[in-house]
Every structure is written in structure tokens, then in C-alpha cells.
Amino acid sequence: MISGTIEAGRWNALNRGGGPFTDHRFLQALHAAGCLADTSGWHALPVQARPGLAPTWLKHHSHGEFVFDHLWADAAHRAGMHWFPKLVVAVPLTPVPGPRLLADDDAGRAQLVELLEHQVAEHHASSCAINFCDRQDQATLDRMPNWLARSGWQFHWHNRGWRDFDDFLGSLRHKPRKNIRRERRLAADHGWHYRWVDGCGISEDELSLLDRCYQTTFMLYGNLPLLNREFFRLSAESFGKNFLACIAANDSGDRAAAIFWRDDRRLYGRYWGALEETRDVHFETCYYQGIEYCIEHGLEAFEPGAQGEHKIRRGFTPVATRSYHYIVHPGLREGIRRWLEMENRALVHYREQLEDLIPYR
């Protein structure tokens, strides 16, 4: 159990404003709903010490992490070394940056890193990854020997104090503004309409819809749907108004939904599902409705999930992410270090190319 053996108040006190996904309630909902059973491949191994704790997992696969190490696993295998098991410090299925070393100060975070290295040896693991770290974790890990930094890009929307959606559109160049208006018109065709519900007001039928949409879309694309209706129910119950769903309906009834969390500053788009093919409804439900929600409620930013440069022309801009990797075998570590240097050069070039896609005037 990742959080059930740790008192919720202590856990959240160390979360240092890290948002909903390192909140005790989110991790406990995953556990209580059976989403992280042994068959999921996420074996809870929380590292605890006097100064803090880290949500740690022993894993025999790389699914659900969003920091992709498949090439590293292949290189280890071809060299006659094992890559699994490995340790991962992360929020399962959730590529949202935030605190991973939950401690009050740098010294406490450094002690947790040392404990993680001991855990790697104790469990005969090949490595440890700390994924989607916040800046405080980065400051600690940048000073730790033998930990390799890896960068990535996500695409977030940032509120510039717009009065409404039209005011936001007015800040865009002509072509992306025209494209967004067209997509929104198409998303309203054939009687499509949208409504928001939160965890305080969601009905049993709406919870069932979230589950059916999620299960249908995940299986359609060949992904393993680890979440379930009980997880959504527990999340709605424990997060209340900070658990949200935007539901899309037409004459046939409710047909699609996007699931969000929020805190006092940000909206987080997490899961999308539909019972029929709905390209423009997807963009409306997952992106444009979220932007409108942020403007209406005065939120600073909207994080719609990992990857997807198609988000840029819809108003989202590149934001750097960082993970850190401790590799036991010195030869493999050196090979991955060189690989990361090449990847980082490619990512810098990629970011330069993205500049031409940013839609703001």
C-alpha cells in the first residue's frame, strides 16, 4: 500500500502544495479501488525516513510512466544485463510535474535520495527513476553524484488575465484563431452540447459514464485500462469540487467525457473517453472547455496531459520537464549518459522548431 500505512496529515504536510496527484487522497483512491493490484505491475515500496518519504514502486515493466526507457531496457538486455526489476519514484499513470521527494528541506531530500540508492541494492534492481520532479527536487538531484538528468517537453496553457474566450482568441494570430473557431462550430454541430459536473454533484449514472468512456477508448487504442468506476467514485467523494468532468452529449444522450482535477491555481486534464468517434468533440471537451473554465474561475494554468504538439496551435506552449536516473552498472550508466547528451541536443533543436508553431501574436 503506497499511502495507507502513512498518516494522511503527515503525507499532505510534506506534499508542499504539490497538487492533487501527490495528495494522499489520490494515491489512496488508486489503492482502495484495486487499480494497483499485483497484476498491474506497480508494487508499492514507499521509502520512509525521519525527514520525509517518497512514493516509490518496484516495477517489472515500463508502462504508465511517460518517461520512456524502452531503448535503455533493450540495450541492457542485449548486453546481457537485466533492466527489471527497477525502482520508480512517480505517481502512477500521471505525468504531472510535482514534488517526488517529500521532505521539508534540501537535507531531508538528499537523505531520501541516499535511501533510494540503498533500496536499489536491497532489491537487486538495475536502476531508479524519479519522474517529473519539481524545481526543489531538481535542485537537490542536480548535486547528487551518479544521477543523470533527462529533459522533456509538455504543453501547458497559461492565463494572461483574459476576460473570456473571445478575449483569448484575440491574442492569437489570424490562422489559429480561425481554426479554433471552426473546430468549435463543428463541435456544436448535430446537437452536441457540454456540461461540467464536480465530485459534489456527480450522479451515479455520470460516474458509470466516465468509466464506460474511459474503458472504451483505452481498449480501442490497445492500452490497458487500469482505472475503474470505483476509483472515479472515490476520487469524486474525496476531492469534491476539485474533481471535475466535462460531459459531451447529443440527441442520443451522454456520449463522451473528459476528467479533470484542479487546485487553487491549476486545472489538470487527465482522462478522455468517448462511446463514438468524435474528433472535434474531443478538442472541445478536452481543450477549449478547459480553457474557458480556467478563464471563468481565474486559474493560472491548464495542464492537459503529456505529449501532443498539436496542442500548440490551440494555445498551449512548451514547458520543460525533468526526471533523474540512477543506473547501477557503470558501463550502462556511461552509455545512457552519452545517449542523454544526444537526446538533449535533439530536444533543444526541437524546441527551436516549435517556436514557429506558437500561435500568439
VENCORQUI-V864661 format. One line per field, one symbol per residue. ss: DSSP state (H for helix, E for strand, C for the rest). burial: # if it has 9 or more other C-alpha atoms within 8 Angstrom, else .. A space follows every 50 residues. Layout:
ss = ???
burial = ???
This chain:
ss = CCCCCCCHHHHHHHCCCCCHHHCHHHHHHHHHCCCCCHHHCEEECCEEEC CEEECEEEECCCCCCCCCCHHHHHHHHHCCCCCCCEEEECCCCCCCCECC CEECCHHHHHHHHHHHHHHHHHCCCCEEEECCECHHHHHHHCCCCCEEEE EEEEEEEECCCCCCHHHHHCCECHHHHHHHHHHHHHHHHHHCEEEEEECC CCCHHHHHHHHHHHHHHHHHCCCCCCCCHHHHHHHHHHHHHHEEEEEEEE CCEEEEEEEEEECCCEEEEEEEEECCCCHHHHHHHHHHHHHHHHHHHCCC EEECCCCCHHHHHHCCEEEEEEEEEEECCHHHHHHHHHHHHHHHHHHHHH HHHHHHHCCEC
burial = .##....#..##.##..##############.#.###...#######... #########..#..##.....##..##....##########..####### ####.#.######.###..#....##########.###.##.....#.## #.#####.#..#.##.##...##..##..#..##.###...#.#..###. .#....#############.....#..##.#######.############ ...##########..#####.####....#############.##...## ######....########..#######....##..##..#...#..#... #......##..
